[in-house]
Amino acid sequence: MKTISTFQRLKNNNEKIALLTAYDYSTAQVLDKAEIDGILVGDSLAMVALGYENTYNISIEDMLIFIRAVARGAKNSFIIGDMPFLSYSLSVEQGLANAGKMIKAGANAVKLEGCNEHIISLVKRCVESGIPVLGHLGFTPQLMNTIGGYKIQGKTSEKIEAILESAQRLQEAGCFGVVLELMPSDSAKYITENLNIPTIGIGAGKYCSGQIVVTDDILGKFTDFTPKFVKKYMNLHDEVLHGVQEYKREVKEELFPSEKESFILEEEEKNKLKCCITE
């Protein structure tokens, strides 16, 4: 069973940490069999699984459904629940209560975006209450409207130092790691080298302690858009499309179901049925 100690051990041994997203039972099973280090039940499911334009439209109640599904499928991977928009920003008490719901649903930790005084207080309360926290800096999707869209962060020495300072504050507050999103590789390298806890990159280059991407992106299943930092290891969309088209053709041509996929009556019962029909 993977724990926060696993992440720290991997960083200390200069071994990379591999994380992916999952939103359902069967995907979680596959990632668990692959011995992936951690699974993020990300609020990205709002777009990837539910078809929304952004992550704002998913609630804590929605997230709990997906966390439970993933927890039933993954028995060894470390499961992180992404706390959705406005589920932790109203008060520390609100954030702690919702974080607790995620842990009760099967998550091993929660992820929070940003690093203001409220977030620092919430991290401390969560850790004190036995809830591990993964921080998230750089591009923070829940603050996209105030950031001004999908913009690369940490492009100047001043901004890099500011992100590092935030990361160090999260570290001191008790975060076991911090996600660095959408920033130049050298920026992420500098931040990583000046932290004791692991960094997990997404669009932040190879120098982070580990990497996380959306599983549906690397498998070529989600095709609405593909970020620059994603490498496709499969083209699952086209494979599934081909399979569905073949199924449709065989149904139309009466090739499916064949005798192989059908249940057959014993000959004696067939004869009885024929008699009933003729009578």
C-alpha positions in Angstrom: 0.0 0.0 0.0 1.4 3.4 -1.1 1.5 6.2 1.5 2.9 9.7 1.8 6.1 8.1 3.0 6.3 6.4 -0.4 6.5 9.7 -2.2 9.2 11.1 0.2 11.2 7.9 -0.1 11.1 8.1 -3.9 12.2 11.7 -3.8 15.0 11.0 -1.4 16.2 8.1 -3.6 16.1 10.2 -6.7 13.4 8.0 -8.2 10.6 9.6 -10.2 7.0 9.5 -8.9 4.4 8.5 -11.5 0.8 9.6 -11.0 -2.3 9.5 -13.2 -5.9 10.5 -13.0 -8.9 8.1 -12.7 -12.6 8.7 -12.3 -14.1 5.2 -12.4 -13.7 1.7 -11.0 -12.3 -0.1 -14.1 -9.7 2.6 -14.9 -8.6 2.5 -11.2 -8.2 -1.2 -11.4 -5.9 -0.9 -14.4 -3.7 1.8 -12.8 -3.5 -0.3 -9.7 -2.4 -3.3 -11.6 0.3 -1.2 -13.3 1.5 -0.3 -9.8 1.1 3.5 -10.4 2.4 5.4 -7.4 -0.7 7.6 -7.0 -4.1 8.2 -8.5 -5.7 11.7 -8.5 -9.4 11.8 -8.7 -9.1 15.2 -10.4 -11.7 17.9 -10.9 -10.7 17.6 -14.5 -13.4 14.9 -14.6 -15.8 17.8 -15.0 -14.5 18.2 -18.6 -13.2 14.7 -19.4 -16.0 12.6 -17.9 -19.0 15.0 -17.7 -18.5 17.3 -20.7 -18.3 20.7 -19.0 -16.2 23.5 -20.5 -14.2 23.9 -17.3 -13.9 22.6 -13.7 -16.2 25.1 -12.1 -19.4 23.1 -12.5 -18.6 20.1 -10.3 -19.6 19.8 -6.6 -18.2 18.1 -3.6 -21.1 15.6 -3.8 -20.1 14.8 -7.4 -16.5 14.3 -6.4 -17.5 11.8 -3.7 -19.2 9.6 -6.2 -16.1 9.3 -8.3 -13.8 8.9 -5.3 -15.8 6.0 -4.0 -15.7 4.3 -7.5 -11.9 4.7 -7.7 -11.4 3.5 -4.1 -13.3 0.3 -4.9 -11.0 -0.3 -7.9 -7.6 0.7 -6.5 -6.3 -1.3 -3.4 -2.6 -0.3 -3.4 -2.3 3.1 -5.1 -2.4 6.3 -3.1 -5.7 8.0 -3.9 -5.8 11.8 -3.8 -9.1 13.7 -4.0 -9.2 17.0 -5.8 -11.2 19.5 -3.8 -13.5 21.3 -6.2 -14.2 25.0 -6.7 -15.7 26.7 -3.7 -15.6 23.6 -1.6 -12.9 25.0 0.7 -12.7 28.7 0.2 -15.6 29.9 2.4 -14.0 29.0 5.8 -11.5 26.6 7.3 -14.3 24.7 8.9 -16.0 24.2 5.5 -12.8 23.0 4.0 -12.0 20.7 6.8 -15.5 19.2 6.7 -15.3 18.6 3.0 -11.8 17.2 3.1 -13.1 14.8 5.8 -15.9 13.7 3.5 -13.3 12.8 0.8 -11.3 10.7 3.2 -14.4 8.9 4.4 -15.3 8.2 0.8 -11.9 6.5 0.2 -9.3 9.1 -0.6 -6.0 8.9 1.2 -5.3 12.7 0.8 -6.8 15.8 -0.7 -5.4 18.4 -3.1 -5.8 22.2 -2.6 -5.0 25.0 -5.0 -3.2 28.2 -4.1 -1.3 29.6 -1.1 -3.0 32.5 0.7 -3.4 32.7 4.5 -6.7 30.8 4.3 -5.1 27.9 2.5 -2.2 27.8 4.9 -4.6 27.7 7.9 -6.6 25.0 6.2 -3.6 22.8 5.4 -2.5 23.0 9.0 -6.0 22.0 10.3 -6.2 19.2 7.8 -2.8 17.8 8.8 -3.5 18.2 12.5 -6.7 16.2 11.9 -5.0 13.4 10.1 -5.7 14.4 6.5 -2.6 14.6 4.2 -2.6 17.5 1.8 -1.0 17.9 -1.7 -0.6 21.6 -2.6 -1.0 23.0 -6.1 0.9 26.1 -7.5 1.8 27.7 -10.8 -1.3 27.6 -13.1 -4.2 26.9 -10.8 -7.3 26.0 -12.9 -9.8 27.1 -10.3 -8.4 30.6 -10.4 -8.3 30.7 -14.2 -10.7 33.7 -14.5 -8.5 35.8 -12.2 -5.3 34.6 -13.8 -6.6 35.5 -17.2 -6.8 32.1 -18.9 -4.4 29.3 -19.6 -1.1 31.1 -19.1 2.4 29.8 -18.4 3.5 30.8 -14.9 7.0 31.4 -13.4 8.5 33.1 -16.5 10.6 35.7 -14.6 13.0 35.4 -11.7 10.7 37.4 -9.5 7.7 35.2 -10.2 9.8 32.0 -9.7 10.9 33.3 -6.3 7.3 34.0 -5.4 6.2 30.5 -6.3 9.1 29.0 -4.4 8.1 31.1 -1.3 4.6 29.8 -1.6 5.8 26.2 -2.0 8.0 26.6 1.1 5.0 28.0 3.1 3.0 24.9 2.0 5.8 22.7 3.0 6.1 24.3 6.5 2.3 24.1 6.9 2.5 20.3 6.4 1.9 19.5 2.7 3.5 16.2 1.7 4.1 17.5 -1.8 3.2 20.2 -4.3 1.9 20.1 -7.9 3.7 22.6 -10.2 1.6 23.3 -13.3 2.4 25.1 -16.5 5.8 26.5 -16.0 9.2 26.4 -17.7 11.4 23.4 -16.9 14.2 25.5 -15.4 11.7 27.3 -13.1 10.3 24.0 -11.8 13.9 22.6 -11.4 14.8 25.6 -9.2 11.7 25.2 -7.0 12.2 21.4 -6.7 15.9 21.8 -5.7 14.9 24.2 -2.9 12.2 22.0 -1.3 12.4 19.0 0.9 9.0 17.6 -0.2 8.4 16.2 -3.7 7.1 18.3 -6.6 4.7 16.8 -9.1 4.8 18.4 -12.5 2.1 18.8 -15.1 3.4 20.8 -18.0 6.5 21.7 -15.8 9.2 19.7 -17.4 11.3 16.7 -16.4 13.1 18.1 -13.4 10.2 17.7 -11.0 10.2 14.8 -8.5 7.3 13.2 -10.4 4.7 13.7 -13.1 1.0 13.6 -13.4 -1.2 13.8 -16.5 -4.8 13.0 -17.4 -5.1 9.3 -18.2 -7.7 10.0 -21.0 -5.2 12.3 -22.6 -2.2 9.9 -22.8 -4.5 7.1 -24.0 -6.0 9.3 -26.7 -9.5 8.8 -25.4 -10.4 12.5 -24.8 -10.1 14.4 -28.0 -11.7 17.8 -27.4 -8.2 19.2 -27.0 -4.7 17.9 -26.3 -2.3 20.0 -24.2 1.2 20.6 -25.5 2.8 18.8 -22.5 0.8 15.5 -23.2 2.4 12.5 -25.0 -0.1 10.1 -26.5 0.8 6.5 -25.8 -2.3 5.1 -27.6 -5.1 6.3 -29.8 -8.0 4.8 -27.9 -10.6 7.0 -29.4 -10.0 5.6 -32.9 -9.7 2.1 -31.6 -13.1 2.4 -29.8 -14.6 4.1 -32.8 -13.5 1.2 -35.1 -14.8 -1.4 -32.6 -18.2 0.3 -32.4 -18.5 0.6 -36.2 -17.6 -3.1 -36.6 -20.3 -4.0 -34.0 -22.9 -1.9 -35.8 -22.0 -3.5 -39.2 -22.3 -7.1 -37.8 -25.6 -6.4 -36.2 -27.0 -4.9 -39.4 -25.7 -7.9 -41.4 -26.9 -10.4 -38.8 -23.4 -11.6 -38.1 -23.8 -10.8 -34.4 -24.8 -12.5 -32.2 -23.6 -15.7 -33.8 -24.2 -19.2 -32.3 -21.0 -18.7 -30.3 -22.6 -15.8 -28.4 -26.1 -17.4 -28.1 -27.6 -19.9 -25.7 -28.9 -23.0 -27.3 -31.7 -25.2 -26.2 -31.2 -28.9 -25.9 -32.6 -30.8 -28.9 -35.4 -32.4 -26.9 -36.6 -29.0 -25.7 -36.4 -27.7 -29.3 -38.6 -30.5 -30.5 -41.1 -29.8 -27.7 -41.2 -26.1 -28.7 -41.8 -27.1 -32.3 -44.7 -29.2 -31.3 -46.2 -26.3 -29.3 -45.9 -24.0 -32.3 -47.5 -26.5 -34.7 -50.3 -27.1 -32.3 
